[in-house]
Amino acid sequence: MDDASKHDSVPPPDSGNPSADPHARPVHDDERGGPAGPERLGAVTARAPESTGAWLHVVSGASVPALSRAVFELAARFLAGGHRVLLVDGAPTLRLHERFDRESRWGVVECLGGGLPVLGLVQDSGRLGLYLLAHGAPAGTPAWPRIRQVLDQARPHFGRAVLALDPNAPALIGEALAGVHLEGWWPQGGSEARRAAGIGGRLGIQFADLSLDSMLLPRLEALDARLWTLVAPAPPAETSLTPTSAPDDAEAPDPAETPDASEPVHLDSDPRVRERLRFLLWMRRVEAEGKKTVPAGATPPETEEPS
């Protein structure tokens, strides 16, 4: 029995029961915490993709540009975390290989057919740690029930995998991925399109909103820029430039002894530093000759500075 049937089968309040509260409103499935049809799988609490422990991340979008941006955003986030990332183009209209100037002849469709291994068709995207499994050239309906086996072949070799799907992806994909620990992502702000597509209920995957504010264009330059902002160290905290007031009884420094901030400080030209070094050398020589510690407060003999 599907979710919609279960939702429709909820019995109405018993109006004939004299003990029932006549003013109580009916309690729906979504309030009990149970399923409430496809809309129940539409969205979940917003979170960061890199903070989740899932290896597989399923992403979709209402349009090809939005889906491409979402793929690039996820790739940048996982690359910034130090993972080897595999992009799996499961959307016939996405043509993700064109974004990386790669081949489309062989890809996930051929792997689903069972004749070719995954690692033999994975392509280097041109970015360190980022790899692509193109969609391929299907001659008929892809064997989507084998998508789990295809992903299992790739899992030992990649830290994260991003599976891009069209919003009208068949329910067979969701059935094949049932029980797999995964995360679903949809471009933020496209809730209406997601509900219209019904992809969450069809695949049985909860899609969370993915912010694309930092990935405005699905281009390699934008991917590089986004990656740089994610891995660049945070700027140092700003320090207060307000001078602190000195105590009233504090002695003003002698202008002759105050070093000029515009000129570099040479330690060997400071007479106080030279005097301190001479004192330390004298103490070491005395201790080495007499094998005894120089008492505190001792003063070195007068020595002439070399001219």
Phi, psi and omega in degrees: 000131183279175184297320182296321179294320179296322180293319180289337184275002178294124183289146178288165178302144182281096181288339180275352180277116183293340180276351180285146179284118183290341182264357181284135178274155179295144179261124184269168182299320184292337177278335177280349183095359179269180181291150178225046178085185182301329182297334180296333180265011187287320185207155176226177181300136181296141179202170181270132181302322184287347180271357179267159181262007183285140175279322183261133178232115180265130182228143177213174181193160185288338182222162180297315178299318180295319179294320178297317178297320180295320178298315181294322179295315178296319179299316180297319181295318182285325176296322178296334177276002177085019181266150165278126191245134175248123175263123181249114182273095178262011182249117183299331183268353185286317181052054184295335181298332180291332179293334181249006181056052181239176184279151179244359188294322182239140181189210186296328180298318178293326176293322178296331178292343176088002183265340185233143180283155182295311184296336178286343182248354178292135181247145173286129183281349186095355177244135185302124177086000183244127184229158187229134167247102186295173182286320181096188183236090183288140175268345179204211179283125179298149179277072184299332177301344179266006184296328179294319179295322178297316180291326178296327177294327183274337189302318182295347188250356183222144180281330179215148176231137179243116179257112180267129182231149172291155178296340177259029180302141184291154180295341179300329179294315179296323178294322180290331182264009180299130180089354179277136175286108183217171175233143177248141184226143179219139180306133182297141180092358180252036184297321181296316179295324179294317179293323179294323180286332180066026186291327181295312179290326181292319182268346184071032183239133175276123181258126176264154179288135178244119180286131179244021181297333181263358179236082187281331182227139178277070181232158180296325178297320178292325176297316180296318180294319179294319178297320181295319179293332181280328183260347181293141179295150179292143179296149180297151180294141181289135178259147181290131179264004181284122181292141177276142182282136180277153177300155182294327183270006180285141180282137178287138181294148178289123180303331181289334181265352181278121181291147178282121182293342182278348182245144178293148181268125177254114184295327183287351180261358180271119182297328179293322178293319179297320180295320179294319179294320178298322180293319179293320178294322179295319179297317180296322181292319180295316179297323180290324182282316185263353181055036178219158184279137178287128181296151179295142179088000179291149180245139180287157176293157179292127177236148179271135178284139177296138181286000000 
